[in-house]
C-alpha cells in the first residue's frame, strides 16, 4: 500500500467527529451466558472529515487533498485532536512521558508506544507516525538527545540508539503523533447550495495498519 507522508490540513480536521473502534464477537449461550472474543489486538480509528468544513474554501482544499491521494489509493497522516500526544492534551511532551521498553544491553531499536491504563488493565498502542521535531527520549531517567544519542524514523516510529541501553534501564519517550489513515470512499458528493445551507458532505476516513 502506498503511503504519503503528508498530513491532512490540521485546521480542517479540528472539529471532525471520530475515535477508536473495536471489534467484539459475542456468542449468546442457551443458558443466557455470553462468550466474548476479539480478532483485533489494536483498535482502529474512524473519522468524518466533512464535519469540520466551514466554507467553500475548506471544501476546495479537501477536494484537492482527496484528488492528490487518488481517493482511497494512498494513505496519509491525520491529526486526532482528542489524542495526539504522549501526555495530557493540555501539556507539552517531555522525555519521561512513556516507558517504551527496558534495556537488555544488546537491543538498539525500539518502537514508540503509548500506554492507556484503567485500574490494573493496561493497553499499549504502537505509535508509527511521530511528528517531526517533537520526539524526546531518555534512558534511566536521564534525557538523551536526537542526533547525538539516537535517531528517529518518523515514518515508522522506530527510535534507534547509537549504543544499546544498559540492562534494566528504562527507556522513555515523549512526542506528538499522527494517525495513519486513508479515505474510506472513492467519491465525494456535495451540492454547493446544500453546503451553503449547512448540509456538510460525508467524507469518511479510516485508520490503516502498517
N, C-alpha and C positions, 0 to 999 in steps of 0.2 A: 504494500500500500504506500502510495506517495504521501509525504507529509511536508507541508510548507511551514518553515519556522517563522511564521508571521502571526501576529495577534489580531484577532477581530477587534475593531476600534473599541477601546475600553469605555469611552463615553457612551457608546451605543449598546454595550452590554449592561451598563448600570440601569437597573430597573427591570431587567429581564426576569422572568419567572422560571424557577427550576431548582434542582437539587439532586441528592443521591437517590438511586433506585436500587432495590434489592429484589432478588427472585427467590421466592419460597414455595416449595412444593408441599402441599398439605393433603394427607390421606386421612379421611374420616373412617374410623373403625365402626363395626356394628354395635359395639358396646358404648359408643359415644366418645371414646378417647381419640386422640389425633396423633399421627406421626408426621413430624415436620422435618424437612431437609432442604438444603440449597445446593445447587450446582455451581454457585458463584462464590469464590473466595473474596472478591472485592466488589464493592458497589459500582454502579455505572450511573453517571450523571446525565440528566436531560435538561435542556433549557429551551425557552421560546424567545428567539432574538427579535421577533416582531413586537413584543410588548414594550420594548424600550424606545421605539421610534416616536419622535415628536414632531417631525417636519418632513416635507418633501425632500429637503436636502439630506436628511438622515436616511430616508428610503433610497435615494440615489446612491449614497455611499455603500449601503448594504448590497444593493444590486451589483455594483461594481466589484465588491468583495466576493460575492457569490459567483459572478462570471469568471473572476480570476482563479477561483478554486474549481471551476468546471462542475459546479453543483456538488454532488456527493463524492466526486473523484478524489479530491485532495483534502487531507486533514489540515488543521490549523490550531493555533493556540486560542484559548478563551479565558478571560479573567472572571472567575466566580467571586463576585464581590462579597459573598457571605462566608467564603472560606478560601483565602488566598495567601495566608501567612503561616509560618511555623509557630506563631504565638497568637495571642488575642488580637482581634482586628484593630483595637484602639492603641496598640503599642508597636514599637519598631522591633524587628527581629534582632536577637543577639546570638552569639555563638553557642550559648548553653541551652537554647530552647528545647531541642530534641536530642535524645540519646539514640543514635542511629546504629551503633554497634559497640562491641568490646574488642579491643586489640588482642591478637594472638601472636604477635611478634613476626608474622610472616605475610599476612594479607595487607595489601596497599590500597585496594579498590573497594569502595563501599557505596551502596545505593542510598540516596537520601530517602528518608521515610518520615511520616508524621503519625504520632500516636493519638488515638481517640480513646479516652478512658471514661468508664462509668462504673463506679464501685470497684469490684475486683476484676472486671472484664476489660480487656484491652484489645483494640484493633489497630494494626499498623498498616498504613496506606503507603505504597510506594509513590514517591514523588519523582516524576520523569521529566518535568518541564520547569525547572527553576528559572527564575527571571534573571537576566544578565545583570551582573554587578550587585546582586543582593545577598549572595551566599557568604556566610561567615562560619568558620569551623573552629573546633577546639579539641585538644587531646588532654585527658587527665585534668580537666578543669582550667586549662590554660589556653588562651586563644592563639591560634596559628594563622598564617597569612597566605592568601592566594598569590601565586606566582613565586613565592619563596618556599613554602612548605607543601603546597598542594595545588592541583588544578581541578577544574570542574568542567564536565561535559554538559553543557546546557541543553543538549538535545536528548539526553538520556537520564540525567540526574545522577550520574556516577561521579563521585569525588575520588581522586587519586592522589595519595600522599607520596612524597619523594622517598620517604623511609617508612617502613612498616611500624605502626604504633606498637608500643610495648605490650606484652601480655597483661591483660587485666585493666588496661587503660580505657576509660570511657571515651568514645568518640562522639562528639556532639556537633550540632549544626543549627543554624538559623537561616531563614531565607523567605523570599516571596516566591510564589509559583503560579503557573497557569495549568489549565486542564487541556489535554489533547482531545480534540473533538473533530467532527465533520458535520456538514449539513445533513439532515435526515430527510431530505426531499430533493428532487431534481427539478422542482417547479416552484416559482414564486408567483402567486396570483394576487393581484391587487388592482382595485379600482381607485383612481385618483380622487374621484368625487366621494367615494365611501371613506377613503383615508382622511380627507379633509373634514369629513363629518364625524370623525372619531373612531371609525372601524379600522383596527390595525390588522395587517396580514399575519397569517400563521407561518412562522419561519422556524421549524424545529431544528435543534442542534443536539447531537448525542455524543457522549464520550466514546473514544476508541481505545482498544487495547493495543499496546505497542510492544 
